[in-house]
Amino acid sequence: MATNTQARLVVTTNAAECGKWLRGQSKKILQAGKAALAQTILQVQQAERRELRRDLHIRKTSFMDNRIRISHFPRATADGLIAVIGINDRVQGTPLFLAGLEDANTPRRPLSGNAVAVPITGTKARPVIGKNVPASMRINRLSIQKNGGAYRGRKGTFILPTKGGGHVVFQRTGRGAKSEVSPIYVFKKNIRLRRRLRFVPIAAELAYQQLPRLYTRYLRLYIK
């Protein structure tokens, strides 16, 4: 007849010896944490640069890459190890541009006046949705200025008021009876940008996924 058997495993620890060992390894533990955090923040920087290239049309990628800057590599503070990555605020205009794309429903303020010129899709200002405005058709390149009682600019452009109190930029093409007039920009107030970049979620996701794994890896490497 079989009988039940039990195995009892007893583990005893010496708290004083454990504390002594940990104090002796504290520098290595700190080095492992710094190395893991440094690798994680570099991965965050690379991922956020890929996000820029994927969601924005950028001719010179290095120009925008330099805007995503690691301002502080891992350092020990009273609150623990800290590393800082963000938008380079030393470059004129960069914080407004990238922060505006990062924050959902950020108001788009005009550079001058009280309204923003929005290109009308399907016109020469923006032939296809999602495409950039051609350089020659950008509102500032049209050089629209007041001439007498009317506002006129390059490429046959002029501004007319609407019944609602707004203004529209029109373009006249062709000559004589074959000329055509079509709207290309409309001035709007209270424009809000949709969120396109995910800098903060990317950093949080990578920290959650990579930091524990890398920390364990470097602990094994430094403490043998």
C-alpha positions as CSV (number, residue, x, y, z in Angstrom):
1,M,0.0,0.0,0.0
2,A,1.5,3.3,-1.1
3,T,1.8,6.0,1.5
4,N,1.9,9.8,1.0
5,T,5.2,11.4,1.5
6,Q,6.0,15.0,2.1
7,A,9.2,16.9,1.5
8,R,9.9,20.0,3.5
9,L,12.3,22.5,2.2
10,V,13.6,25.1,4.7
11,V,15.6,28.1,3.5
12,T,17.3,30.3,6.1
13,T,18.8,33.7,5.3
14,N,21.2,35.8,7.2
15,A,19.9,39.4,6.8
16,A,23.1,40.9,8.0
17,E,25.1,39.0,5.4
18,C,22.7,39.8,2.7
19,G,22.8,43.5,3.6
20,K,26.6,43.4,3.6
21,W,26.7,41.7,0.2
22,L,24.3,44.2,-1.3
23,R,26.3,47.1,0.0
24,G,29.4,45.6,-1.6
25,Q,27.6,45.3,-4.9
26,S,25.8,48.7,-4.8
27,K,28.2,50.3,-7.4
28,K,27.7,47.5,-9.8
29,I,24.0,47.6,-9.3
30,L,24.0,51.3,-10.1
31,Q,26.2,50.7,-13.2
32,A,23.8,48.1,-14.4
33,G,20.9,50.5,-14.0
34,K,22.6,53.3,-15.8
35,A,23.6,51.0,-18.7
36,A,20.0,49.6,-19.0
37,L,18.5,53.1,-18.9
38,A,21.0,54.4,-21.5
39,Q,20.2,51.6,-23.9
40,T,16.5,52.2,-23.4
41,I,16.6,55.9,-24.0
42,L,18.7,55.4,-27.1
43,Q,16.0,53.0,-28.4
44,V,13.3,55.6,-27.6
45,Q,15.2,58.3,-29.6
46,Q,15.6,55.9,-32.6
47,A,11.9,55.0,-32.5
48,E,10.7,58.6,-32.3
49,R,12.9,59.5,-35.2
50,R,11.3,56.7,-37.2
51,E,7.9,58.1,-36.2
52,L,8.9,61.5,-37.7
53,R,10.0,59.9,-41.0
54,R,6.9,57.8,-41.3
55,D,4.3,60.5,-40.5
56,L,5.9,63.6,-41.9
57,H,7.3,64.4,-45.3
58,I,10.9,65.4,-44.5
59,R,13.5,66.0,-47.2
60,K,16.4,66.3,-44.9
61,T,16.0,63.7,-42.2
62,S,19.0,64.8,-40.2
63,F,17.4,68.3,-39.9
64,M,14.5,66.8,-37.9
65,D,16.5,64.0,-36.2
66,N,18.6,66.5,-34.4
67,R,15.4,68.0,-32.9
68,I,14.8,64.9,-30.8
69,R,17.5,65.2,-28.3
70,I,18.7,63.3,-25.2
71,S,19.3,66.3,-22.9
72,H,20.4,64.1,-19.9
73,F,21.9,60.7,-20.1
74,P,21.3,58.5,-17.0
75,R,22.3,60.0,-13.7
76,A,21.6,59.2,-10.1
77,T,19.4,61.6,-8.1
78,A,17.6,61.4,-4.8
79,D,14.6,60.0,-6.6
80,G,16.6,57.3,-8.4
81,L,18.1,57.0,-11.9
82,I,16.8,59.7,-14.3
83,A,17.3,60.2,-18.1
84,V,15.7,62.9,-20.1
85,I,14.7,63.0,-23.8
86,G,12.6,65.6,-25.5
87,I,12.4,68.2,-28.2
88,N,15.5,70.4,-28.6
89,D,14.4,73.8,-27.4
90,R,17.6,75.5,-28.6
91,V,16.4,75.5,-32.2
92,Q,14.1,78.4,-33.1
93,G,10.6,77.2,-33.9
94,T,11.1,73.6,-33.1
95,P,9.2,73.4,-29.8
96,L,6.1,75.0,-31.3
97,F,6.2,72.7,-34.4
98,L,6.8,69.4,-32.8
99,A,4.9,70.0,-29.5
100,G,2.0,71.2,-31.6
101,L,1.9,67.8,-33.4
102,E,2.4,65.9,-30.2
103,D,-0.5,67.4,-28.2
104,A,-4.0,66.4,-29.3
105,N,-6.2,69.3,-30.5
106,T,-3.5,71.9,-30.1
107,P,-4.7,75.3,-31.4
108,R,-2.9,76.5,-34.5
109,R,-2.1,80.2,-34.1
110,P,-1.5,82.4,-37.1
111,L,1.9,83.9,-37.6
112,S,0.2,87.2,-38.2
113,G,-3.4,88.4,-38.2
114,N,-6.3,86.6,-36.6
115,A,-6.9,83.6,-39.0
116,V,-5.0,80.7,-40.6
117,A,-4.8,80.2,-44.3
118,V,-6.0,76.6,-45.0
119,P,-5.3,75.2,-48.5
120,I,-8.4,73.8,-50.3
121,T,-7.8,70.2,-51.4
122,G,-8.2,69.6,-55.1
123,T,-6.8,73.0,-56.1
124,K,-3.3,74.1,-57.0
125,A,-2.6,74.9,-53.4
126,R,-3.1,71.2,-52.5
127,P,-3.9,69.0,-55.5
128,V,-4.1,65.8,-53.5
129,I,-5.1,65.3,-49.9
130,G,-2.2,64.4,-47.6
131,K,0.4,66.0,-49.8
132,N,2.4,69.1,-49.0
133,V,1.5,72.5,-50.5
134,P,3.8,73.1,-53.5
135,A,6.5,75.6,-52.5
136,S,5.5,78.1,-55.2
137,M,1.9,78.1,-53.9
138,R,2.6,78.6,-50.2
139,I,0.6,81.5,-48.9
140,N,3.7,83.5,-48.0
141,R,5.2,82.9,-51.5
142,L,2.2,84.5,-53.1
143,S,3.1,87.8,-51.6
144,I,-0.5,89.0,-51.2
145,Q,-0.5,92.7,-50.4
146,K,-3.0,95.5,-50.3
147,N,-3.0,97.5,-53.6
148,G,-5.5,100.3,-53.5
149,G,-8.7,98.9,-52.2
150,A,-8.0,95.2,-53.0
151,Y,-5.5,92.5,-51.9
152,R,-3.6,91.0,-54.8
153,G,-0.6,88.7,-55.1
154,R,1.5,86.7,-57.4
155,K,0.2,84.0,-59.8
156,G,-3.1,85.9,-60.3
157,T,-4.2,85.6,-56.7
158,F,-6.5,88.0,-54.8
159,I,-8.6,88.0,-51.7
160,L,-12.4,88.5,-51.4
161,P,-14.6,88.6,-48.3
162,T,-17.4,86.0,-47.7
163,K,-20.9,86.6,-46.4
164,G,-19.9,85.1,-43.1
165,G,-17.3,87.6,-42.4
166,G,-14.3,85.5,-43.5
167,H,-12.0,85.7,-46.4
168,V,-11.0,83.5,-49.3
169,V,-7.9,83.5,-51.6
170,F,-8.9,83.1,-55.2
171,Q,-6.6,82.4,-58.2
172,R,-7.4,83.6,-61.8
173,T,-5.8,81.5,-64.5
174,G,-5.9,82.0,-68.3
175,R,-6.9,85.2,-70.1
176,G,-10.0,86.8,-71.6
177,A,-13.0,84.6,-72.0
178,K,-11.0,81.5,-71.2
179,S,-9.9,82.7,-67.8
180,E,-11.1,80.8,-64.7
181,V,-11.3,81.8,-61.1
182,S,-11.1,79.2,-58.3
183,P,-10.7,79.4,-54.5
184,I,-7.4,78.0,-53.3
185,Y,-7.2,79.1,-49.6
186,V,-9.8,79.9,-47.0
187,F,-9.0,81.8,-43.8
188,K,-10.2,80.1,-40.7
189,K,-10.1,80.8,-37.0
190,N,-9.8,78.3,-34.1
191,I,-7.9,75.8,-36.2
192,R,-6.8,72.7,-34.2
193,L,-4.1,70.2,-35.3
194,R,-4.9,66.5,-35.1
195,R,-2.4,64.4,-33.2
196,R,0.1,62.7,-35.5
197,L,3.1,61.9,-33.3
198,R,3.2,59.6,-30.4
199,F,6.4,60.6,-28.6
200,V,5.2,60.1,-25.0
201,P,3.4,56.8,-25.6
202,I,6.5,55.5,-27.5
203,A,8.8,56.3,-24.6
204,A,6.4,54.7,-22.1
205,E,5.9,51.5,-24.1
206,L,9.7,51.0,-24.7
207,A,10.5,51.7,-21.1
208,Y,7.9,49.1,-20.0
209,Q,9.1,46.5,-22.5
210,Q,12.8,47.0,-22.6
211,L,14.0,48.4,-19.3
212,P,13.4,45.3,-17.1
213,R,14.9,43.0,-19.7
214,L,18.0,45.2,-20.2
215,Y,18.4,45.7,-16.4
216,T,18.4,42.0,-15.8
217,R,20.9,41.5,-18.6
218,Y,23.4,44.1,-17.2
219,L,23.0,42.8,-13.7
220,R,24.1,39.4,-14.8
221,L,27.0,41.0,-16.7
222,Y,28.2,43.2,-13.9
223,I,27.6,40.9,-10.9
224,K,29.2,37.5,-11.3
